[in-house]
């Protein structure tokens, strides 16, 4: 298997004058100078690692560089090796509410595991004369799941089965972006407090 070679600027490779820093315990230390951040890292005998160079200000974390890269490579490897499976959940066109909720919960579990799900409404005998109930049921499922799903294929009949395929929508929000977002909120609150104090 091809080895991943992740690279992060660290310590004296960092050129930014100010950084938004995350401590070794995961807590935000706010925006401080590079020299202050480097001093904190050295005090813990750890490294100052740049994790979001393009953020304003850049985001750095106090960690053990070797362990940090190892953990990031593990995450990357897990993402690449996770194969998407197609699961199937079957409904009857006149399913009771309790059974419906049970199956809907199972669908959500599959989606949380990043699997695609085939929703199939199975018609028996004279039930084929009530196809509209099948379409209505699938529409209800999709609406119950809201914006968390993407419809890969619209409902179609295959013999006595009305089927469609849905998949989870991917959320590509990095930890670094969340840190910047949270940090900006705190900065805004600080500015508001300063304004209020001036008015008083």
N, C-alpha and C positions, 0 to 999 in steps of 0.2 A: 504494500500500500504506500502511496506517495506521502511523504512526510510534509506536514504543514510547517511553514517557516514564518511565524508571526513576528512582527517587529514593532516595538514601541520605543519612542524616544524617552530617555530617562536621565535623571541627574544633570550633569553638565552639558548634555546634548540639548537640553531645553533652552530656548532663546527668549521666551516671553518674559516680560518684566513683572507682569501680574498674572496670577492663576486663581481659578476657583478650585479649592482643594478639598478632597475627601480624606478624612483621617483613616488610620489603620483599622479603626473600629467601625468604619462605614458611615460615620457621622460627618456632616458638612462643616468645614471650618471657615467657610466664607471666602471672600476674595482677599488674598494677601500677596505680598511680593514673593518673587521667586526665591530670594535669599531667605526669607522667613520660612517658606515651605521646605527648602532644602535643610535648614537648621533643624526643623521638627523631625524630618525623616532621619537625619543623622543621629539625633538624640535617641531614636528607637532602633538604630542600626538597621534601617530599612532603606528602600529606594523611593525616589520621587518619580512616578511614571506618568507620562502624558497619555491620557486616554481619549481626549477629544480636542485635537489640535486646532480645528477650524471653528470651535465655539468662541464666543466673545463674552468674557475672557476664556482662554483655553482651560480645559478641565484636567486636573492631575490628581493622582491618588498615591497615598503613602502605603507601599506594599513591599513584599519581598518579590523582586523582579522575576526570579526563576519560577517561583510558585505561581505567580500571576500569569505568566505566559503558559505554564503547564495547564492551568485551569481553563484559560481561553482556548487552548488547542483542544482540550477535551470537549468543550461546548461546541466548537466548530466541527469536530469529528462526529459528535452525536447528531448534529443537524444534518450532516451529509449522509450518515448511515441510516437515518430514520426513513423507512420506506412507507409511502402512503398506501394504505389498504382500502379496498372497497367493501364496506360492510352493507348488510341488507336488513331492513326492518319492514315487516309486513303488517298491513292493516286490513281489516274488513271494512267494506263501505259503510256499514251501520254500527261501527265500533262504539262501545259504551265509554262514558267519560273517564272512568277509572282506568280502563285498559289503555285508553288513548294517552292519558298522562304518564302511565308506566312506559309506554313505547317512546313517547316524546323525551322522557328523561334519558332513555337509553341512546336515543339519537344524539342528544347533547353530550353524552359521555364520549361517544365515538368522535364527534367533532372536536371536543377538547383534546383528544389524542391525535388530532391532525389527520384523521381518516376521512375519506369521502364516504358518503352514505347514499345507498340506493333505497328510495322510498317506494314501496310497492303496495298497491291496493288490489287485493285478490277477490275477484268476483266468482260466485258460485251459482249455478243454475239460472233462475230467473232474475238474479241480481244484475245481470248484464243489461237489463232494461232500465237500470237506474245509474247509468254512467256518470250523470251530473254529480251524484253524491261523491263519487271517487275524486273528481276534479276539485270539488269543494273541500274535501278532506285534505288533499295535498296542499291546497292553497292555505288552509288553516294552519297546517304544520309550518309552512314557510313563514307565514306572518307571525306565528308564535316565536320563531327563532330570530326574527327581526334582521338587523344589519350584520349579524354575526355569520351569516352564510351567503354563499354565492351559488346561484342556480347554474349548474354545468349543462344540464339537458332538461328541456321542458317535458311535461307529462306526455307519454305516448302509450298506446295500447300494444301489448305483445300477447296475443291470445287472450286469456282471461285476466291478465295482469296489466294494470295501469301503473307505469313506472316513471320515475324521474331521479336524477342524481344531483346531490348538493355537496358542497365542500366548504370547509371553514375559510373565512376571510383571514388573510395574514395581517398581523399587526407588526409593522417594522419600526417600532419605536425603541431606540437604543437606550441603555441605562444612562449613558452620558447625556443624551438629550433630556431625559427626565430630570437629571441632576441640574442641568442648566435651567430648565423650566421652573423647578422648585426654587433654585437660587434666585432667579429673577423675581419670583413672587416675594421672597424675603427682602430683596433689595427694595422693591416697591413699597413694602410695608415700612421699612426703615425710613425711606424718603417721606412718606406720609406723616410719620411720627415727627420728623424734623420740621415739616411745614406747620403742623399743629402746635409745636412748641414755640415757633416763631410768632404765630398768631396770638398766643397767650402772652 
